[in-house]
Amino acid sequence: MATILLEIATPDKGEVYAKEINMLICRSVCGELGILPKHARLMTELLPHAMRIKEGGGETQLFVSGGFMEVTPEKITILADAAEAPDDIDVERARAAYKRAEERLAKKDSDIDIDRAEAALARAKARLLVKGVPIG
Ligand code: ATP
């Protein structure tokens, strides 16, 4: 089966993923994208979400908190603000972040930064999704 190299790096951790994969399904500002080997060149911004990586007949999920993705026919390069494999996600920390963001949004206070709270909620939701933890 044809493959394409997926490389993911973050400012905190450097390279967090580098592997030949069969397909990446990810969410960008332009919508959901399915990237196969020999994909046309593109550059886009990613949203916080659980990316799906198909490789060797299996599928894994990887949290990405947003960032930039460059695609060439041979390689996908992602520079993410943060990225974590399921084993690296601290569930209690994600639950606490989720609760904090929900409480901030529920207050509807004028001094609440709504965009920031919504972004924090989206990151926490995606982390819990990657861990398979039910939300709510
Ligand atoms: P928190 O409010 O808990 O810091 P956050 O969504 O604001 O969450 P980020 O800014 O996305 O955190 O990430 C900052 C750093 O902390 C990154 O290196 C990221 O990988 C790590 N990180 C954040 N939350 C978790 C988590 N639940 N499990 C493991 N690592 C995490």
Backbone and ligand atoms as CSV (ligand in chain L), in Angstrom:
chain,resi,resn,atom,element,x,y,z
A,1,MET,N,N,0.848,-1.212,0.000
A,1,MET,CA,C,0.000,0.000,0.000
A,1,MET,C,C,0.876,1.253,0.000
A,2,ALA,N,N,0.499,2.236,-0.785
A,2,ALA,CA,C,1.307,3.468,-0.880
A,2,ALA,C,C,1.323,4.207,0.456
A,3,THR,N,N,2.418,4.895,0.707
A,3,THR,CA,C,2.533,5.632,1.970
A,3,THR,C,C,2.975,7.080,1.726
A,4,ILE,N,N,2.761,7.888,2.752
A,4,ILE,CA,C,3.203,9.285,2.745
A,4,ILE,C,C,3.785,9.557,4.135
A,5,LEU,N,N,4.874,10.317,4.190
A,5,LEU,CA,C,5.523,10.580,5.480
A,5,LEU,C,C,4.746,11.663,6.240
A,6,LEU,N,N,4.410,11.353,7.507
A,6,LEU,CA,C,3.755,12.347,8.360
A,6,LEU,C,C,4.736,12.770,9.449
A,7,GLU,N,N,5.038,14.060,9.496
A,7,GLU,CA,C,5.921,14.591,10.544
A,7,GLU,C,C,5.169,15.665,11.320
A,8,ILE,N,N,5.170,15.515,12.661
A,8,ILE,CA,C,4.495,16.507,13.514
A,8,ILE,C,C,5.500,17.002,14.545
A,9,ALA,N,N,5.606,18.320,14.668
A,9,ALA,CA,C,6.509,18.899,15.668
A,9,ALA,C,C,5.770,19.997,16.429
A,10,THR,N,N,6.171,20.202,17.683
A,10,THR,CA,C,5.595,21.284,18.492
A,10,THR,C,C,6.731,22.100,19.119
A,11,PRO,N,N,6.458,23.349,19.498
A,11,PRO,CA,C,7.509,24.164,20.131
A,11,PRO,C,C,7.993,23.546,21.450
A,12,ASP,N,N,7.086,22.959,22.234
A,12,ASP,CA,C,7.449,22.395,23.546
A,12,ASP,C,C,8.275,21.121,23.436
A,13,LYS,N,N,7.873,20.237,22.509
A,13,LYS,CA,C,8.426,18.876,22.512
A,13,LYS,C,C,9.286,18.542,21.314
A,14,GLY,N,N,9.400,19.448,20.340
A,14,GLY,CA,C,10.119,19.112,19.111
A,14,GLY,C,C,9.320,18.093,18.326
A,15,GLU,N,N,10.019,17.103,17.739
A,15,GLU,CA,C,9.311,16.122,16.907
A,15,GLU,C,C,8.505,15.156,17.781
A,16,VAL,N,N,7.198,15.079,17.541
A,16,VAL,CA,C,6.370,14.151,18.322
A,16,VAL,C,C,5.899,12.962,17.481
A,17,TYR,N,N,6.044,13.050,16.158
A,17,TYR,CA,C,5.585,11.949,15.298
A,17,TYR,C,C,6.344,12.016,13.983
A,18,ALA,N,N,6.832,10.876,13.522
A,18,ALA,CA,C,7.476,10.810,12.199
A,18,ALA,C,C,7.332,9.377,11.707
A,19,LYS,N,N,6.421,9.155,10.771
A,19,LYS,CA,C,6.134,7.795,10.322
A,19,LYS,C,C,5.516,7.817,8.930
A,20,GLU,N,N,5.779,6.760,8.177
A,20,GLU,CA,C,5.094,6.579,6.893
A,20,GLU,C,C,3.676,6.088,7.198
A,21,ILE,N,N,2.686,6.765,6.650
A,21,ILE,CA,C,1.289,6.383,6.918
A,21,ILE,C,C,0.544,6.194,5.590
A,22,ASN,N,N,-0.664,5.636,5.680
A,22,ASN,CA,C,-1.460,5.436,4.467
A,22,ASN,C,C,-2.454,6.569,4.219
A,23,MET,N,N,-2.945,7.174,5.309
A,23,MET,CA,C,-3.919,8.259,5.144
A,23,MET,C,C,-4.039,9.080,6.425
A,24,LEU,N,N,-4.221,10.381,6.257
A,24,LEU,CA,C,-4.484,11.262,7.406
A,24,LEU,C,C,-5.836,11.933,7.185
A,25,ILE,N,N,-6.676,11.875,8.231
A,25,ILE,CA,C,-7.952,12.594,8.168
A,25,ILE,C,C,-7.891,13.683,9.234
A,26,CYS,N,N,-7.969,14.930,8.796
A,26,CYS,CA,C,-7.781,16.031,9.740
A,26,CYS,C,C,-8.763,17.159,9.460
A,27,ARG,N,N,-8.897,18.049,10.475
A,27,ARG,CA,C,-9.860,19.159,10.349
A,27,ARG,C,C,-9.111,20.482,10.225
A,28,SER,N,N,-9.325,21.132,9.112
A,28,SER,CA,C,-8.653,22.415,8.877
A,28,SER,C,C,-9.697,23.526,8.880
A,29,VAL,N,N,-9.224,24.761,8.799
A,29,VAL,CA,C,-10.163,25.901,8.729
A,29,VAL,C,C,-11.035,25.814,7.473
A,30,CYS,N,N,-10.606,25.041,6.481
A,30,CYS,CA,C,-11.382,24.894,5.233
A,30,CYS,C,C,-12.293,23.669,5.274
A,31,GLY,N,N,-12.327,22.953,6.397
A,31,GLY,CA,C,-13.165,21.761,6.498
A,31,GLY,C,C,-12.325,20.507,6.695
A,32,GLU,N,N,-13.002,19.336,6.649
A,32,GLU,CA,C,-12.298,18.071,6.868
A,32,GLU,C,C,-11.514,17.692,5.606
A,33,LEU,N,N,-10.293,17.197,5.813
A,33,LEU,CA,C,-9.446,16.814,4.683
A,33,LEU,C,C,-8.993,15.371,4.849
A,34,GLY,N,N,-8.988,14.629,3.751
A,34,GLY,CA,C,-8.418,13.283,3.736
A,34,GLY,C,C,-7.172,13.334,2.862
A,35,ILE,N,N,-6.009,13.088,3.476
A,35,ILE,CA,C,-4.755,13.211,2.716
A,35,ILE,C,C,-4.196,11.823,2.425
A,36,LEU,N,N,-4.090,11.520,1.156
A,36,LEU,CA,C,-3.528,10.240,0.695
A,36,LEU,C,C,-2.160,10.496,0.061
A,37,PRO,N,N,-1.328,9.454,-0.117
A,37,PRO,CA,C,-0.060,9.618,-0.831
A,37,PRO,C,C,-0.302,10.287,-2.190
A,38,LYS,N,N,0.645,11.099,-2.619
A,38,LYS,CA,C,0.590,11.828,-3.898
A,38,LYS,C,C,-0.467,12.929,-3.909
A,39,HIS,N,N,-0.840,13.394,-2.740
A,39,HIS,CA,C,-1.821,14.481,-2.645
A,39,HIS,C,C,-1.235,15.760,-3.267
A,40,ALA,N,N,-2.101,16.586,-3.803
A,40,ALA,CA,C,-1.658,17.879,-4.355
A,40,ALA,C,C,-1.089,18.747,-3.232
A,41,ARG,N,N,-0.174,19.641,-3.593
A,41,ARG,CA,C,0.416,20.551,-2.603
A,41,ARG,C,C,-0.656,21.436,-2.000
A,42,LEU,N,N,-0.567,21.623,-0.688
A,42,LEU,CA,C,-1.461,22.586,-0.036
A,42,LEU,C,C,-0.864,23.038,1.281
A,43,MET,N,N,-1.340,24.185,1.724
A,43,MET,CA,C,-0.920,24.732,3.005
A,43,MET,C,C,-2.179,25.238,3.686
A,44,THR,N,N,-2.398,24.831,4.948
A,44,THR,CA,C,-3.620,25.267,5.625
A,44,THR,C,C,-3.401,25.341,7.125
A,45,GLU,N,N,-4.393,25.913,7.794
A,45,GLU,CA,C,-4.343,26.028,9.248
A,45,GLU,C,C,-5.250,24.948,9.840
A,46,LEU,N,N,-4.784,24.295,10.908
A,46,LEU,CA,C,-5.571,23.231,11.527
A,46,LEU,C,C,-6.343,23.748,12.741
A,47,LEU,N,N,-7.494,23.110,13.007
A,47,LEU,CA,C,-8.292,23.426,14.192
A,47,LEU,C,C,-7.944,22.418,15.286
A,48,PRO,N,N,-8.256,22.708,16.559
A,48,PRO,CA,C,-8.030,21.717,17.612
A,48,PRO,C,C,-8.956,20.521,17.389
A,49,HIS,N,N,-8.398,19.323,17.294
A,49,HIS,CA,C,-9.254,18.157,17.067
A,49,HIS,C,C,-8.460,16.857,17.225
A,50,ALA,N,N,-9.180,15.741,17.081
A,50,ALA,CA,C,-8.571,14.414,17.124
A,50,ALA,C,C,-8.308,13.986,15.682
A,51,MET,N,N,-7.040,13.998,15.265
A,51,MET,CA,C,-6.712,13.572,13.893
A,51,MET,C,C,-6.778,12.048,13.827
A,52,ARG,N,N,-7.157,11.547,12.649
A,52,ARG,CA,C,-7.182,10.082,12.470
A,52,ARG,C,C,-6.059,9.688,11.513
A,53,ILE,N,N,-5.229,8.738,11.971
A,53,ILE,CA,C,-4.088,8.293,11.162
A,53,ILE,C,C,-4.300,6.832,10.789
A,54,LYS,N,N,-4.367,6.544,9.480
A,54,LYS,CA,C,-4.501,5.155,9.028
A,54,LYS,C,C,-3.132,4.660,8.610
A,55,GLU,N,N,-2.764,3.517,9.160
A,55,GLU,CA,C,-1.409,3.017,8.922
A,55,GLU,C,C,-1.357,1.507,9.192
A,56,GLY,N,N,-0.812,0.765,8.235
A,56,GLY,CA,C,-0.631,-0.679,8.417
A,56,GLY,C,C,-1.916,-1.425,8.737
A,57,GLY,N,N,-3.029,-1.010,8.142
A,57,GLY,CA,C,-4.299,-1.715,8.361
A,57,GLY,C,C,-5.022,-1.271,9.627
A,58,GLY,N,N,-4.394,-0.446,10.452
A,58,GLY,CA,C,-5.045,0.033,11.677
A,58,GLY,C,C,-5.272,1.527,11.635
A,59,GLU,N,N,-5.940,2.012,12.677
A,59,GLU,CA,C,-6.185,3.458,12.758
A,59,GLU,C,C,-5.904,3.948,14.176
A,60,THR,N,N,-5.171,5.059,14.297
A,60,THR,CA,C,-4.928,5.647,15.612
A,60,THR,C,C,-5.378,7.101,15.583
A,61,GLN,N,N,-5.603,7.640,16.776
A,61,GLN,CA,C,-5.975,9.052,16.861
A,61,GLN,C,C,-4.855,9.808,17.543
A,62,LEU,N,N,-4.726,11.057,17.195
A,62,LEU,CA,C,-3.694,11.894,17.784
A,62,LEU,C,C,-4.272,13.288,17.976
A,63,PHE,N,N,-4.132,13.822,19.186
A,63,PHE,CA,C,-4.664,15.157,19.455
A,63,PHE,C,C,-3.738,16.211,18.865
A,64,VAL,N,N,-4.336,17.212,18.208
A,64,VAL,CA,C,-3.556,18.352,17.739
A,64,VAL,C,C,-4.336,19.612,18.114
A,65,SER,N,N,-3.621,20.592,18.656
A,65,SER,CA,C,-4.333,21.751,19.220
A,65,SER,C,C,-4.474,22.898,18.228
A,66,GLY,N,N,-4.145,22.659,16.995
A,66,GLY,CA,C,-4.146,23.717,15.991
A,66,GLY,C,C,-2.718,23.977,15.568
A,67,GLY,N,N,-2.549,24.657,14.446
A,67,GLY,CA,C,-1.211,24.900,13.919
A,67,GLY,C,C,-1.285,24.931,12.409
A,68,PHE,N,N,-0.149,24.696,11.771
A,68,PHE,CA,C,-0.110,24.771,10.311
A,68,PHE,C,C,0.283,23.432,9.705
A,69,MET,N,N,-0.302,23.142,8.547
A,69,MET,CA,C,0.005,21.894,7.847
A,69,MET,C,C,0.408,22.211,6.414
A,70,GLU,N,N,1.544,21.623,6.007
A,70,GLU,CA,C,1.974,21.727,4.613
A,70,GLU,C,C,1.973,20.322,4.017
A,71,VAL,N,N,1.352,20.193,2.849
A,71,VAL,CA,C,1.300,18.883,2.181
A,71,VAL,C,C,2.019,18.961,0.844
A,72,THR,N,N,2.885,17.975,0.581
A,72,THR,CA,C,3.457,17.778,-0.753
A,72,THR,C,C,3.092,16.340,-1.147
A,73,PRO,N,N,3.321,15.913,-2.372
A,73,PRO,CA,C,2.924,14.544,-2.740
A,73,PRO,C,C,3.592,13.462,-1.883
A,74,GLU,N,N,4.769,13.761,-1.288
A,74,GLU,CA,C,5.507,12.749,-0.509
A,74,GLU,C,C,5.426,12.932,1.001
A,75,LYS,N,N,5.014,14.131,1.454
A,75,LYS,CA,C,5.182,14.420,2.879
A,75,LYS,C,C,4.124,15.379,3.417
A,76,ILE,N,N,3.688,15.101,4.679
A,76,ILE,CA,C,2.784,16.008,5.404
A,76,ILE,C,C,3.581,16.549,6.585
A,77,THR,N,N,3.706,17.864,6.672
A,77,THR,CA,C,4.428,18.471,7.788
A,77,THR,C,C,3.451,19.299,8.610
A,78,ILE,N,N,3.371,18.973,9.908
A,78,ILE,CA,C,2.470,19.731,10.783
A,78,ILE,C,C,3.293,20.406,11.878
A,79,LEU,N,N,3.159,21.725,11.974
A,79,LEU,CA,C,3.756,22.470,13.080
A,79,LEU,C,C,2.593,22.829,13.985
A,80,ALA,N,N,2.463,22.087,15.083
A,80,ALA,CA,C,1.291,22.236,15.943
A,80,ALA,C,C,1.636,23.022,17.198
A,81,ASP,N,N,0.644,23.729,17.754
A,81,ASP,CA,C,0.855,24.415,19.030
A,81,ASP,C,C,1.116,23.367,20.113
A,82,ALA,N,N,0.366,22.259,20.070
A,82,ALA,CA,C,0.588,21.109,20.954
A,82,ALA,C,C,0.032,19.885,20.242
A,83,ALA,N,N,0.624,18.718,20.512
A,83,ALA,CA,C,0.130,17.468,19.916
A,83,ALA,C,C,0.455,16.338,20.875
A,84,GLU,N,N,-0.493,15.429,21.047
A,84,GLU,CA,C,-0.282,14.323,21.979
A,84,GLU,C,C,-0.892,13.023,21.463
A,85,ALA,N,N,-0.124,11.939,21.609
A,85,ALA,CA,C,-0.652,10.600,21.351
A,85,ALA,C,C,-1.516,10.220,22.561
A,86,PRO,N,N,-2.426,9.243,22.409
A,86,PRO,CA,C,-3.319,8.885,23.519
A,86,PRO,C,C,-2.573,8.625,24.837
A,87,ASP,N,N,-1.442,7.933,24.772
A,87,ASP,CA,C,-0.704,7.589,26.004
A,87,ASP,C,C,-0.138,8.810,26.713
A,88,ASP,N,N,-0.004,9.920,25.998
A,88,ASP,CA,C,0.602,11.126,26.590
A,88,ASP,C,C,-0.430,12.088,27.165
A,89,ILE,N,N,-1.707,11.735,27.026
A,89,ILE,CA,C,-2.756,12.655,27.497
A,89,ILE,C,C,-3.111,12.371,28.952
A,90,ASP,N,N,-3.055,13.413,29.761
A,90,ASP,CA,C,-3.433,13.338,31.161
A,90,ASP,C,C,-4.936,13.631,31.248
A,91,VAL,N,N,-5.730,12.584,31.515
A,91,VAL,CA,C,-7.196,12.720,31.487
A,91,VAL,C,C,-7.688,13.697,32.548
A,92,GLU,N,N,-7.136,13.614,33.751
A,92,GLU,CA,C,-7.612,14.504,34.818
A,92,GLU,C,C,-7.333,15.963,34.474
A,93,ARG,N,N,-6.179,16.218,33.868
A,93,ARG,CA,C,-5.860,17.590,33.455
A,93,ARG,C,C,-6.840,18.077,32.387
A,94,ALA,N,N,-7.167,17.202,31.445
A,94,ALA,CA,C,-8.108,17.581,30.384
A,94,ALA,C,C,-9.508,17.797,30.959
A,95,ARG,N,N,-9.903,16.936,31.913
A,95,ARG,CA,C,-11.218,17.101,32.559
A,95,ARG,C,C,-11.290,18.441,33.290
A,96,ALA,N,N,-10.203,18.777,33.995
A,96,ALA,CA,C,-10.164,20.041,34.759
A,96,ALA,C,C,-10.236,21.230,33.801
A,97,ALA,N,N,-9.526,21.148,32.667
A,97,ALA,CA,C,-9.545,22.238,31.679
A,97,ALA,C,C,-10.953,22.381,31.093
A,98,TYR,N,N,-11.606,21.247,30.857
A,98,TYR,CA,C,-12.978,21.235,30.310
A,98,TYR,C,C,-13.935,21.942,31.277
A,99,LYS,N,N,-13.829,21.571,32.565
A,99,LYS,CA,C,-14.716,22.134,33.591
A,99,LYS,C,C,-14.480,23.646,33.725
A,100,ARG,N,N,-13.212,24.034,33.757
A,100,ARG,CA,C,-12.860,25.452,33.874
A,100,ARG,C,C,-13.467,26.270,32.722
A,101,ALA,N,N,-13.312,25.747,31.523
A,101,ALA,CA,C,-13.803,26.464,30.333
A,101,ALA,C,C,-15.325,26.538,30.349
A,102,GLU,N,N,-15.974,25.438,30.735
A,102,GLU,CA,C,-17.446,25.427,30.801
A,102,GLU,C,C,-17.948,26.440,31.816
A,103,GLU,N,N,-17.287,26.486,32.970
A,103,GLU,CA,C,-17.716,27.420,34.017
A,103,GLU,C,C,-17.537,28.864,33.563
A,104,ARG,N,N,-16.428,29.127,32.882
A,104,ARG,CA,C,-16.191,30.499,32.382
A,104,ARG,C,C,-17.276,30.892,31.383
A,105,LEU,N,N,-17.598,29.961,30.476
A,105,LEU,CA,C,-18.593,30.273,29.441
A,105,LEU,C,C,-19.993,30.444,30.044
A,106,ALA,N,N,-20.290,29.677,31.108
A,106,ALA,CA,C,-21.612,29.742,31.747
A,106,ALA,C,C,-21.815,31.079,32.458
A,107,LYS,N,N,-20.740,31.701,32.898
A,107,LYS,CA,C,-20.839,32.967,33.660
A,107,LYS,C,C,-21.377,34.126,32.823
A,108,LYS,N,N,-21.098,34.082,31.545
A,108,LYS,CA,C,-21.513,35.153,30.605
A,108,LYS,C,C,-21.104,36.541,31.116
A,109,ASP,N,N,-20.010,36.593,31.843
A,109,ASP,CA,C,-19.476,37.834,32.393
A,109,ASP,C,C,-18.835,38.653,31.274
A,110,SER,N,N,-18.897,39.956,31.362
A,110,SER,CA,C,-18.321,40.760,30.273
A,110,SER,C,C,-16.791,40.686,30.268
A,111,ASP,N,N,-16.195,40.352,31.426
A,111,ASP,CA,C,-14.731,40.286,31.432
A,111,ASP,C,C,-14.194,38.908,31.025
A,112,ILE,N,N,-15.110,38.007,30.604
A,112,ILE,CA,C,-14.663,36.691,30.128
A,112,ILE,C,C,-14.255,36.809,28.658
A,113,ASP,N,N,-13.088,36.235,28.338
A,113,ASP,CA,C,-12.651,36.174,26.935
A,113,ASP,C,C,-13.292,34.918,26.334
A,114,ILE,N,N,-14.431,35.129,25.647
A,114,ILE,CA,C,-15.237,34.009,25.136
A,114,ILE,C,C,-14.428,33.150,24.156
A,115,ASP,N,N,-13.730,33.804,23.228
A,115,ASP,CA,C,-12.968,33.051,22.215
A,115,ASP,C,C,-11.928,32.153,22.888
A,116,ARG,N,N,-11.270,32.713,23.904
A,116,ARG,CA,C,-10.226,31.943,24.603
A,116,ARG,C,C,-10.846,30.742,25.345
A,117,ALA,N,N,-11.994,30.990,26.006
A,117,ALA,CA,C,-12.656,29.899,26.739
A,117,ALA,C,C,-13.163,28.836,25.763
A,118,GLU,N,N,-13.709,29.264,24.626
A,118,GLU,CA,C,-14.202,28.286,23.642
A,118,GLU,C,C,-13.057,27.466,23.055
A,119,ALA,N,N,-11.909,28.105,22.841
A,119,ALA,CA,C,-10.749,27.382,22.310
A,119,ALA,C,C,-10.246,26.361,23.338
A,120,ALA,N,N,-10.240,26.760,24.621
A,120,ALA,CA,C,-9.795,25.842,25.686
A,120,ALA,C,C,-10.754,24.650,25.779
A,121,LEU,N,N,-12.066,24.939,25.630
A,121,LEU,CA,C,-13.071,23.868,25.679
A,121,LEU,C,C,-12.861,22.895,24.513
A,122,ALA,N,N,-12.606,23.440,23.326
A,122,ALA,CA,C,-12.398,22.586,22.143
A,122,ALA,C,C,-11.155,21.702,22.327
A,123,ARG,N,N,-10.089,22.248,22.907
A,123,ARG,CA,C,-8.870,21.444,23.136
A,123,ARG,C,C,-9.158,20.318,24.130
A,124,ALA,N,N,-9.856,20.673,25.220
A,124,ALA,CA,C,-10.147,19.657,26.252
A,124,ALA,C,C,-11.047,18.558,25.682
A,125,LYS,N,N,-12.069,18.957,24.914
A,125,LYS,CA,C,-12.996,17.977,24.303
A,125,LYS,C,C,-12.229,17.013,23.404
A,126,ALA,N,N,-11.348,17.572,22.559
A,126,ALA,CA,C,-10.607,16.730,21.609
A,126,ALA,C,C,-9.667,15.779,22.354
A,127,ARG,N,N,-9.038,16.263,23.440
A,127,ARG,CA,C,-8.147,15.374,24.215
A,127,ARG,C,C,-8.942,14.220,24.816
A,128,LEU,N,N,-10.138,14.539,25.370
A,128,LEU,CA,C,-10.949,13.490,25.992
A,128,LEU,C,C,-11.456,12.507,24.929
A,129,LEU,N,N,-11.748,13.027,23.740
A,129,LEU,CA,C,-12.192,12.164,22.638
A,129,LEU,C,C,-11.089,11.169,22.263
A,130,VAL,N,N,-9.845,11.666,22.162
A,130,VAL,CA,C,-8.714,10.782,21.814
A,130,VAL,C,C,-8.557,9.679,22.867
A,131,LYS,N,N,-8.825,10.018,24.136
A,131,LYS,CA,C,-8.716,9.027,25.225
A,131,LYS,C,C,-9.960,8.142,25.316
A,132,GLY,N,N,-11.004,8.462,24.545
A,132,GLY,CA,C,-12.239,7.674,24.601
A,132,GLY,C,C,-13.034,7.918,25.869
A,133,VAL,N,N,-12.846,9.108,26.465
A,133,VAL,CA,C,-13.570,9.445,27.711
A,133,VAL,C,C,-14.860,10.162,27.350
A,134,PRO,N,N,-16.014,9.670,27.854
A,134,PRO,CA,C,-17.289,10.341,27.544
A,134,PRO,C,C,-17.302,11.758,28.125
A,135,ILE,N,N,-17.875,12.694,27.368
A,135,ILE,CA,C,-17.906,14.098,27.793
A,135,ILE,C,C,-19.298,14.445,28.294
A,136,GLY,N,N,-19.350,15.260,29.367
A,136,GLY,CA,C,-20.631,15.761,29.865
A,136,GLY,C,C,-21.118,15.019,31.082
L,1,ATP,P1,P,-4.232,23.393,30.413
L,1,ATP,O1,O,-5.240,24.475,30.738
L,1,ATP,O2,O,-4.452,22.132,31.178
L,1,ATP,O3,O,-2.785,23.886,30.415
L,1,ATP,P2,P,-4.297,23.792,27.566
L,1,ATP,O4,O,-5.263,23.262,26.533
L,1,ATP,O5,O,-4.361,25.262,27.791
L,1,ATP,O6,O,-4.549,22.957,28.900
L,1,ATP,P3,P,-2.070,23.708,25.816
L,1,ATP,O7,O,-1.768,25.177,25.762
L,1,ATP,O8,O,-2.812,23.106,24.661
L,1,ATP,O9,O,-2.820,23.377,27.190
L,1,ATP,O10,O,-0.710,22.894,26.003
L,1,ATP,C1,C,0.387,23.352,26.794
L,1,ATP,C2,C,1.327,22.177,27.022
L,1,ATP,O11,O,0.742,21.261,27.956
L,1,ATP,C3,C,1.622,21.371,25.768
L,1,ATP,O12,O,2.943,20.881,25.809
L,1,ATP,C4,C,0.643,20.195,25.850
L,1,ATP,O13,O,1.135,19.053,25.164
L,1,ATP,C5,C,0.545,19.987,27.354
L,1,ATP,N1,N,-0.793,19.520,27.787
L,1,ATP,C6,C,-1.897,20.272,27.972
L,1,ATP,N2,N,-2.928,19.549,28.415
L,1,ATP,C7,C,-2.474,18.276,28.497
L,1,ATP,C8,C,-3.070,17.032,28.888
L,1,ATP,N3,N,-4.347,16.945,29.287
L,1,ATP,N4,N,-2.276,15.936,28.876
L,1,ATP,C9,C,-0.986,16.002,28.497
L,1,ATP,N5,N,-0.374,17.131,28.110
L,1,ATP,C10,C,-1.092,18.255,28.106
